[in-house]
Every structure is written in structure tokens, then in C-alpha cells.
Amino acid sequence: MLTFLIDPQTRKLFIEAESGVYECPGHDPADWPTPSPMDHYTSVELRADILCRALGEVLTFVSIDDIRPVLGGIFLEFESSELLICASDTQALGLRKISFFNGMAGSSKNAKHQLIISAKVAKALAGIHKDNADKAVSLSFNSSFIYFTGLPNGISILSQLIDGRYPAFLNSIPTQNPYRLTVNRSAFLLALNRIEPFANTGTRRVRLQLASEGCVIFAEDLDNSKQAREQIAANYIGNKLSISFSLSRLQHSLESFNGSEIRLELSALNRAGVVRDASAHEEDANLVLVMPFSSVE
């Protein structure tokens, strides 16, 4: 049991537990900023579990580079009755598309709205979707803020939007991909995990050798005289191909899906690979783009 005590004079907070006493400073609640009421806003309703799960699936692709702050957030595009969710660090991109109810209130029928939300907000939402099955969450937004209501336990989240223009990454999605690898997602991920200790700690590079016989995964660390090679069963369509990716980004790509099989689509050695659920059609927007290493052996 925890006991919380507040000194009204100093505003210090004392927390008493069985194992000890903890003390931290407090502040005058009058100093807490009062948010301005939102005006001229657009609002939509979505299934909370679908929204929060989609945000969680792209979170791992958010950039941590402070030089481009817009990439430190998550891009949202509202159009018609669909929401496009995108995050990218320029070397990998996570994309999800979900539908919402009854159009956009406060906006014309064919309007398109683009905004960038904080990754911290997305992380908070991603952690609560399991408690929100079949419930609706309301999003209200204008040019400066986004407001989430209908969350569990009466929680509401108001957040300032990230100012800036998100890069037009969607134009870089390859549409003609003659090389296709279909593989069990868990088997592929476990193989990458086993190979990981043998990859170079700096580049974390892994090479995929694709042929009709299956997929060979190869990693090496010349500085420490280590290497590993593993073959996994797979269905491959196309000419023999050897291509290298970041091991970490491949792992994140596989972890962002839930299906038993994934499909890796490739068009050229210098173009991004497209990762989808194996059952997804070619126009499915639920995907991950992964850039290969520029030099291929």
C-alpha cells in the first residue's frame, strides 16, 4: 500500500511505502497551462482498438534524428472515409490505412487533411488498445491541435501538432515488383534473431540470397572473424538475387505484422523492398518499405 502526503505550504509530495519514504517537489497548480478551446475543427470517429494498433505498428519506424523534426512524428492523412498513417526514418517506412465512421464532421465531403502528431501521443495510445475493443474514439483537430476523447477511464488527450510538411514518401512505393519472396513470418524472424550476434555491430547488415530453392540469410563480422549462414524454406518467384538490408529494419518490418506469412516484393537492387502480408493484394496500403544497402555483393 502507498500513502501520499502533501505539504500545503511547500507543496512537497511524500510517498510512504512499506520499504521507505520518497519525497519530490510539487508546483502551484495555477502555473499549469490552461489549453485554449478548439475552434474551427474537424472531427472523426474510429474504432479505438484498430486506430491504436495501427499507430503501434508504425511507431518503430519513427526517426530519432533531431535535424528533421517532422520525421520524429507520425503523419496522418484524412480523406473521404479513410485515414492513412505513416512513419519513416528515410530508410524504412511503415504505412497503415484504416476506415472511420460517418465521414468528417466540420469538413466538406471531398476534403483532404494532413497533419503530424507527436510520437509520444501515438505511444500512449498504442498502449491502451487492448482495453478498447469495439469502442469508438473521437478525434478532433484543427491546424494547431488534435484532441482524442472516448478513451478508457475517461482519459482525454490534447496535443499540439508538429508544424511542417511531411516528405512525399508515398510516391516512392514501387508498383512493379517482379521478384517476390513468400515466407513464414515467424521462421524468418527467428532466423534473423539467430543470425544477429554474427552481424557487424556497426552496419548490422544481413544479406538475402534468393533462389527457387529458398532463401539463404548471411551475416558476417570481419573485424571479429564471425559469420553465419542459414537457409529457410520459402517460395520465390524471379531470377536469382542477392540483396542486403539492415537486420534491425527487417526485424521491425516483420514484427509490425500479425499474419503467419509475409511477402517481400523487390523491383531492383537500389529500390525499396515492399513487405506485406502474404494474403494482401498489390494495392493494399498496409505495408512496410525497407531500403537496401547501396552496395550489394
C-alpha positions in Angstrom: 0.0 0.0 0.0 1.2 3.5 -0.8 0.3 6.7 1.2 0.5 10.1 -0.4 1.1 13.1 1.8 1.2 16.7 0.5 2.6 19.7 2.5 0.3 22.6 1.5 3.0 25.2 2.4 5.9 23.8 0.4 3.8 21.7 -2.0 6.2 18.8 -1.4 4.9 15.3 -2.1 5.8 12.5 0.3 5.1 8.9 -0.7 5.2 6.3 2.1 5.6 2.7 1.3 6.4 -0.4 3.4 10.1 -0.2 2.3 10.7 3.5 2.7 9.6 7.1 2.2 10.1 9.1 -1.0 10.0 12.9 -1.4 9.6 15.1 -4.5 8.8 18.7 -5.1 5.4 20.0 -6.3 4.3 23.1 -8.1 1.4 25.6 -7.8 -1.5 24.2 -9.9 -2.2 27.7 -11.0 1.0 27.5 -13.1 -0.3 24.7 -15.2 -1.2 26.0 -18.6 -4.9 26.1 -19.5 -5.5 24.9 -23.1 -7.4 27.2 -25.3 -10.7 26.0 -26.6 -10.5 24.5 -30.1 -12.4 26.3 -32.8 -13.0 25.6 -36.5 -12.2 21.9 -36.0 -12.9 18.7 -37.9 -13.8 15.5 -36.1 -14.0 11.8 -37.0 -14.8 8.6 -35.1 -12.8 5.4 -35.4 -12.7 2.1 -33.7 -10.2 2.6 -30.9 -8.5 -0.7 -31.0 -7.9 -0.5 -34.8 -6.5 3.0 -34.5 -4.3 2.3 -31.6 -3.0 -0.9 -33.0 -2.1 0.8 -36.3 -0.3 3.5 -34.5 1.7 0.9 -32.6 2.6 -0.9 -35.7 4.3 2.1 -37.3 5.9 3.6 -34.2 9.1 1.7 -34.6 9.7 3.5 -37.9 9.7 7.0 -36.4 13.0 8.8 -36.8 15.1 9.9 -33.8 17.1 12.4 -35.9 16.6 15.9 -34.4 17.6 17.5 -37.7 14.3 16.7 -39.3 11.7 17.1 -36.5 8.7 16.2 -38.8 10.1 12.7 -39.1 10.0 12.4 -35.3 6.2 12.3 -35.6 3.6 10.3 -37.3 1.9 11.5 -40.4 -1.9 11.3 -40.7 -3.9 11.9 -43.8 -7.7 12.1 -43.6 -9.6 11.7 -46.9 -13.2 10.6 -47.6 -13.7 7.9 -45.0 -10.2 6.7 -44.7 -7.2 7.5 -42.5 -3.6 6.9 -43.8 -1.0 6.5 -41.0 2.7 6.8 -41.9 6.0 6.9 -40.1 9.5 6.9 -41.6 13.2 7.4 -40.8 14.0 7.6 -44.5 15.5 4.1 -44.5 12.2 2.3 -43.7 8.6 3.3 -43.8 5.6 1.9 -42.1 2.1 2.5 -43.6 -1.3 1.6 -42.5 -4.8 2.6 -43.8 -8.0 2.3 -41.7 -11.6 3.4 -42.2 -13.7 5.7 -39.9 -17.4 6.2 -39.3 -19.7 8.7 -40.9 -17.2 10.9 -42.8 -15.6 14.0 -41.4 -17.8 16.4 -39.3 -17.0 20.0 -39.9 -15.4 19.5 -43.3 -16.5 19.2 -46.9 -17.1 15.8 -48.3 -14.1 15.6 -50.6 -11.7 17.5 -48.3 -8.2 16.1 -47.5 -6.5 16.9 -44.2 -2.8 16.2 -43.4 -1.2 16.6 -40.0 1.7 15.3 -38.0 1.2 14.1 -34.4 3.8 13.5 -31.7 5.2 10.1 -31.4 4.7 10.4 -27.6 0.9 10.7 -28.1 1.0 7.7 -30.5 2.9 5.6 -28.0 0.4 6.5 -25.2 -2.5 5.4 -27.5 -0.8 2.3 -28.7 -0.5 1.0 -25.1 -4.3 1.1 -24.4 -5.8 -0.6 -27.5 -6.3 -4.0 -25.8 -8.8 -2.4 -23.4 -10.7 -0.7 -26.1 -12.1 -3.4 -28.3 -15.1 -2.4 -30.3 -15.2 1.0 -28.7 -15.1 4.3 -30.6 -12.6 7.1 -30.1 -13.3 10.6 -31.4 -10.5 12.7 -33.0 -11.0 16.5 -33.3 -8.3 18.6 -35.0 -7.6 21.9 -36.5 -4.4 23.5 -37.8 -2.7 23.5 -34.4 -4.1 20.8 -32.1 -5.5 17.3 -32.1 -7.9 16.1 -29.3 -8.6 12.4 -28.5 -11.8 11.6 -26.5 -13.6 8.4 -25.7 -10.5 6.7 -24.3 -10.9 4.3 -21.3 -11.3 5.5 -17.8 -12.4 8.9 -19.0 -9.0 9.8 -20.4 -8.7 12.6 -23.0 -5.5 13.6 -24.8 -4.9 17.1 -26.2 -1.7 17.6 -28.1 -0.1 20.3 -30.2 0.6 19.2 -33.8 4.1 19.2 -35.2 4.5 22.1 -37.6 6.0 21.3 -41.0 5.5 19.4 -44.3 5.9 15.7 -44.3 8.0 14.3 -47.2 6.1 12.8 -50.1 7.3 9.3 -49.4 4.2 7.7 -50.7 5.3 8.5 -54.3 8.3 6.2 -53.8 6.4 3.0 -53.3 7.4 0.6 -56.2 4.4 -0.7 -58.1 6.1 -3.1 -60.4 7.9 -5.8 -58.4 8.8 -8.9 -60.4 10.9 -10.5 -57.6 8.7 -12.0 -54.8 9.6 -13.9 -51.7 6.8 -15.5 -49.6 7.9 -16.9 -46.3 6.7 -17.9 -42.9 6.9 -14.7 -40.8 7.9 -16.4 -37.5 10.5 -18.6 -39.2 12.1 -15.6 -40.9 12.1 -13.6 -37.7 13.6 -16.4 -35.6 16.3 -16.9 -38.3 17.2 -13.2 -38.2 17.4 -13.3 -34.4 19.8 -16.3 -34.5 21.9 -14.6 -37.1 22.0 -11.3 -35.3 25.0 -12.0 -33.0 27.2 -12.7 -36.0 26.4 -9.4 -37.9 28.7 -6.4 -37.8 27.8 -4.3 -34.8 28.3 -1.1 -36.9 26.4 -1.8 -40.1 24.1 -4.6 -38.8 24.0 -5.8 -42.4 22.4 -9.0 -43.5 22.4 -10.4 -47.0 19.5 -12.4 -48.5 20.3 -14.8 -51.3 17.0 -15.6 -53.1 16.5 -18.5 -55.4 13.9 -21.1 -56.3 15.4 -23.4 -53.6 14.5 -20.9 -50.9 16.2 -18.0 -49.0 19.7 -18.1 -47.6 20.4 -15.5 -44.9 24.0 -14.5 -44.4 25.8 -12.2 -42.0 29.4 -11.6 -41.2 31.6 -9.5 -38.9 35.1 -9.4 -40.4 36.5 -7.4 -37.6 35.8 -10.3 -35.1 36.1 -13.2 -37.6 32.5 -14.2 -37.3 29.9 -15.2 -39.8 26.7 -17.2 -40.0 24.6 -18.6 -42.8 21.1 -20.1 -42.5 18.6 -21.3 -45.1 14.8 -21.2 -44.6 12.0 -22.6 -46.7 10.4 -20.0 -48.9 8.5 -19.6 -52.2 10.4 -17.3 -54.5 9.4 -16.0 -57.9 12.1 -14.4 -60.1 15.7 -14.7 -61.1 18.4 -15.4 -58.5 19.0 -12.3 -56.5 21.4 -11.3 -53.7 20.4 -8.1 -51.8 21.4 -6.7 -48.4 19.3 -4.9 -45.8 19.6 -3.6 -42.3 19.0 -6.5 -39.9 17.2 -4.3 -37.4 14.8 -2.8 -40.0 13.9 -6.2 -41.4 13.1 -7.4 -37.8 11.0 -4.3 -37.2 9.2 -4.9 -40.5 8.3 -8.5 -39.7 7.2 -7.5 -36.1 4.8 -5.0 -37.4 2.6 -7.7 -39.0 0.4 -10.4 -37.3 -0.2 -12.8 -40.2 1.5 -16.2 -40.4 3.2 -15.4 -43.8 4.7 -12.2 -45.3 5.6 -11.3 -48.8 8.8 -9.4 -49.7 8.4 -7.7 -53.1 11.5 -6.4 -54.9 12.0 -4.4 -58.2 15.7 -3.5 -58.3 18.8 -3.7 -56.1 18.7 0.1 -55.5 14.9 0.4 -54.8 13.0 -0.2 -51.6 11.6 -3.6 -50.9 7.9 -3.8 -50.1 6.8 -6.0 -47.1 3.1 -7.1 -47.0 1.0 -9.8 -45.5 1.2 -12.7 -47.9 -2.6 -12.6 -48.4 -2.6 -8.9 -49.3 -3.3 -7.7 -52.8 -0.9 -5.5 -54.7 -2.8 -2.3 -53.9 -3.1 -2.9 -50.2 -1.8 0.1 -48.3 -0.8 -1.8 -45.2 2.9 -2.3 -45.9 6.4 -1.5 -44.9 9.1 -0.1 -47.2 12.7 -1.1 -46.5 15.7 0.4 -48.3 18.5 -1.9 -49.2 22.2 -1.2 -48.7 23.6 0.8 -51.6 26.4 -1.7 -52.2 25.3 -5.2 -52.9 27.7 -8.2 -53.1 
